[in-house]
Amino acid sequence: MSRFLLLTDLPDFEKVVELAIRGALPGNLQRIPAAAVQLTPEELLTRSLGEITDVLLLGPDVNTAAALDLATAMDLLHPDISVVLTASGDSELVMTAMRAGIRDIADPGAEPEQLRVLLERNCLITESRRRQTGDGIHERQRGRVIAVMSPKGGVGKTTIATNLAVGLSKIAPMGVVILDLDLQFGDVSSALNLDPEHTITDAVFGAAAQDSMVLKAYLSVGESGVYALCGPKNPADADLITAEQVAILVSQLAAEFQYVVLDTAPGLGEHLLAALELTTDAVWVCGMDVPSIRGLNNGLAVLRELQLIPEGRHVVLNFADKRNGLTVQDIELSIGLPVDAVIPVSRSVSLSTNKGIPLLAEKTRGPAWRNLHRFALRFDPSSKDSQRKSVHRREVLQ
């Protein structure tokens, strides 16, 4: 959890900082008077109650000269803590501040959204420095890697993956990333209405492959708050990316995010098999038709033989329609697994896909929305749906 220590006597500025943090960045905000800038770093940090301080934010009313002196001392004694100065600085002040150890300069008139991005960036810098120096309070737990897959295409796999990512982002704000592993014809960018500057091709080559901070700079983020690393813009680039590079990338993301959602290509290619070595949960998406069910059966048989079926197993029945001659029970008997979510045929799903806005990011509250939302809750450790994993509640088509 990130802890923010704010030095200011301005209630309005404190409110802006609270809005920037609330619901988006983990951790608490503690305000102390601006005069505390005269204290030594040790005296100042003793006033931080509870969590370890990650970011020290100096308000616009803090004396600039004293702020620079404090930043210099903090940089010597606690280089892992990011010190942020709030000031309308010219280039000379910026250079002086950076030499003093100030990590960032915030605009006094910044909106909460702008300040949120700045604070998040500095939290990431703090985490990176603590990992490098071994000063972290505890080893960061690796995130949950969820592979959304299907042996056959056309079953709405990307729709399930992007909605799952949006649902998880409400459980873990700023803690979810979706990786497009359909390296030739991935649709994550269009499903999230993104025009990414960087793609997976950039992420697996060069500095990003060795430095998680560089990798994070390559991620896109949509209005839903989900980070995304989209597929190559040129399908031919898929041949340049190896299975080993995919495994390294998934491992990097799992070290940085609470949830990593993989939108995989149809079939059982080498990239998927490499990712499954690191996957904690597999979500099989199945259409309500015989070819889709037969394909899922064959895929499961291959993965059982390779011993690559993750511990967490979930089946989503998509495009469900009770009028097509099959029942949920028929499908369960055929695949030998319970169906965990039934997403009915829905016009709202098609509309949201065409708009590039996942259904769970919409205000619609129809059957498809409710079932997708409930499915996302299966991955929330505090949810009753997650705690009831071993007890299957039979799904029924309405």
N, C-alpha and C positions, 0 to 999 in steps of 0.2 A: 504494500500500500504506500502511495506517495504522500508525504507530509509537507504542507506548505506553511512557512512562517512568514508573516507579513508585518513589515514595520511601517505604520502610518497612523495618523490621527484623523484621517479624512473618512467619514462614514460612507460617502458616496463612492469613493474608490474601493473601499472594502466590499460594497455591494456588487460592484462590477466583477471583482475577483471571485466572489461567491458564486455569481451567475456563471462565470467561466468554468468553475470546477464542478458545480452541482450536476450530478447525473451523467457526467462525462469522464471525469478523472477520479480514480480511486484515492481515498485518503481524506484527511481533515484539514481545515484551514484554521490557523491560530493567529490572532492579531495581537501585537504588543506595541506600545507607544513608539513614536518616531525617535524619541530621545534615546532609546536603547541602542541606537547606532554608535553611541560613545562607548558601549561595553566591549569587553574583549570577546573573541569568538566563544571561549568556554563559558563565560558568564551569560552570553546570549543564548547559547544552546541549552543551558540548564533551565531556561524558561519554556523550552519546547516540551510539552507534556504528552506522554503516550508514545506515538510513533516516532521513528527516526526522521529527522529533517532531511528532505530531498532538495527542496528549492527554497532559497531565502529571497523573498521579493521585497525590494526597497521602494516604498511609495514615493510619489512625486513631491511630498513635503519633507522628505529626508534631506538633510544637508549633504550636498554633493561631495564636498571635500572629505567629510567624515565617512561617507559611503565608500569612497575610493580607498581610504585607509582601512576600513573594515574588510573590504573585498581582498585587499592585499594580504591581510592577516589570515583570512579564511582560506585563501589559495595556498598558503604555506602550511597551515595546520589541518585543514579539512578540504583537500582538493577535490574530493568526490562530490561535495555539495555545490549545486549550481546557484550562483548569485546573480540575480536579475535586477538591473537598475531601471527605474521609471523616470525618463527624462526626455525632453525635446532636444536631443543632442545634435550638434553639428559634427562634421568629420573629425575635428580636433578632439572633442569630448569622447567620441567613439573610440579613437585610437588610445587616448589616456585610460579610458575605462577598460579596454581589452588588456592593456599592459598591467592594470591593477588586478586582473583576474575576474572581471565581470564577464559572465558567459553570454549575456544577452541584454538588449536595451528595449524596454517596452515604451510605447507611445502613451503619454498620460491620457489621451482621448481615445484609446483603443476600445473597440466594442468587445463584448464578452467572447464572441466567436474568435476574434483575432488573438485575444489574450489566451484563450484555451489552446490554440495551436502552439503558441510560444511556450506555455507552461508544459505542455505535453512533450515538446522537443527537449526541454531541459530535464524533465523526468527521465527520458530515455538516455540522455548524456550521463546523468547520475548513475543509473543502473549499469551502463556500460563501464564506467570507471570503477565501480565497486566490483564488478565481475573480474576486471583485468587485474585489480590489486588484491583481490581476495578479502576485501573489507566488508562484503555483504553480510547481513545479519544471518542469513541462512541461504542455502542453495535453492535457487529458484526452481519451482516445480515445473516440469515440462507440460506443455499444453496437450489437450486432447485432440488427436488427429482423426477426423471423420471423413472417410472416403465414400462419396456418393457414386454408385456405379450400377451398370447394367450390361449384360452381354450383348444386348441389341439396342440399336438407336431408336429414336422416335418415341420414347416412353416418358418424356418430360423430365429427364434427369437434371438438366440445368435449372429448370423451374424449381424443382425440389431443393437443389443445392443452394440456390440464391435465397430462397425463402427461409431455409434452415439457417443460413448465415445471418439474415436479418433478425430472425427470431432469437438467435443466440446473442446478438448484439444488445438486445434488451436485458439479457441476463448478465452480460459482461460488456458494458459500454467500452468502446475503443479496444476491446480485447479479442476481436474476431477478424480473421483474414480468410479470404477464399482464394484458392489457387486453381487456375484453369489448366488442367492437365490434358485437355483435348487439344493437343498441340497443332493439329491441322485445321480443325474447323470449330474451335471453341467459341461459345456465345456468351461468356460471362460479361464481357464488356457491354454488349447490347442489352443483356438482361438487367444490368445495373445502370444503363444509360451513361456509360463512361467513354471518354475518348482518351485512353491512357497515353502518356508521354513515353513510358517505359513498359516493357513486357518481360515475360519469362526469359526471352532470349538475352536481354541485357543482364538479367539477374544471375544467370548461371556462368557468365563469363566476366573476367576482370575482377575489380575490387570487391564487388558485391558478394562474390563467392567466398571471400575471406573475412569480410567485415559486415556484421549485422546492421550497423548504423547506416552504412551505404545501402544495403539491401532495403532498409525501411524507406530510404529516400526514393526508391524506385516504385514503391507501392502507390496505387491510386486509392482515393477514398470518395465514396459517393455520399449523397444526402442522407442515406440511411445510417451512416457511421460505420459501415463495413469496409475494412481495407481489402484491396483486391490486387492480385498479380495476374494480369490477363495473358491469354495465349498469344503466340507470335502473330504479327500482322501479315506475314508471308507464310503460307502453309509449308513452303519448301524448307523453312527454318527448323521444322520438326526433326529433320534428319540430322541436324547439327547438335541436337540435345541428347545426351546419353542418359541411360538409366541411373548411372552413378551420380550424375549431376542433379537429377531429380531427387534422389535420396538425400543428398547433402542439403538441397534447398528446403525440403520438407523438415529436415532436422533443425535447420536454422530457424524456420518459422515457428516450430514447436517450442523452441527455447525462448521465443519472444512474445508469443500470444497464448491466451488461455484456450482458444479454440482455433483449429486450422481445418477448414472445410475444403476437401479436394473434389472438384468437379472433373471426373475422369472421362476418358474416351470410351466409346462402346468397345466391347470385347475385353480380352485379357492380354494386352500388349506388355512389352518389357517395362515401360515407364510405370504402368499400374502395379506390376508385380514388385518393382523396386520400392514403390511407395507403401505397399501393403506390409512390408517388413517393419515399417514404423507406425502403422495405423493402429489406433486403439479401438475404433468402431467402424463397422462397414454398414452402409445403408444401401440395400438392394432395392432398386426401383423396378416395378413390374407393371406392365399394362394388363388390362383385363381381357386378354385374348390368348388363344392356345400357343401361337408361335412365341410370344413373350414369355409365357410360363415355361415352355419347353427349353427356351434359351437360358432362363434362370436356373433350371434344374441342371443343365449341362455345365454351366459356369460354376455352380456350387460343387459339382462332382470334381471338376479339375482343381479347384482351390483346396478341397479336402485332401486330394491326393498330394498336392504340393505343401500341405500343412500351412496354408497362408490365410486361413479364416480367422479374423481378429476375434478377441474375446467378446466385444460388444457387437451383437448382431441385431439388425433391425430391417424389417421389410415394409416397404411402402407400396401400396396398391394405388396406382394413379389412373386417371380417366375412368374411374369406377362408375358403372351403370348397371343397375339390377335388371335392366331389360335385355341384356345381351346373352342371356342363357347360362351364365356362370354365377356362382355364389362365392362369397369369401371363404366359406368352408371347403368348397371344391378346390380352391387354390391352395389352401393350407394343407389339405391332404396330399396334393400333388407335389408340393415342394418340401413337405416335412418340416415346415417352420411356421410359427404364428405370424399373422399379418398385424403389424404394430400401428399402422395408420392407413386409413382409406380416404383418398382425396377424390371426391366425386367430380364428374364432368361439370364444368362450371364456366359460364360466360365471363365471369369476373376474372378468372385466371387468364383466359385468352386476352382480355382487354389489358390487364396489368402487364402481361408479357409484351404486347405490342407497344405499350407506353414506355417500357424499360423501367418500370417501377414494380418490384416484387409485391405480391399481394399482401404480405404481412407489413409492408410499409404504407399500405392504404388504410383508409378509415372504414372500409367495408367490413361487415361482420357476418358474412354468410357461412354456410356449412364448410366450404373449402377453407376459408380463413380460420375457422375454429379448429378444424382438424390439423392444419399445418401448425398452428400455434401450440396445440396440445402435443404434437410430435416434437417440437423444439424443446418443450419442457422436460422431455425424457432425458435430456442431457444436462439438466440443472441439478447439481448435487443436493440442493435443498428442496427440490420439488417432490411431491408425493408420487408423481408419475415415474420419476427416476428411482425412488426407493421401492416401487412396486415392480421393478424390472422382471423379477423372477415369476411374477404372477401375471399371466396374460389375460387381458380383458378382451373378450371376443368382440371384434368390430362387426357392426351390422350396417348394411346399406339402407339408408332411409328412402 
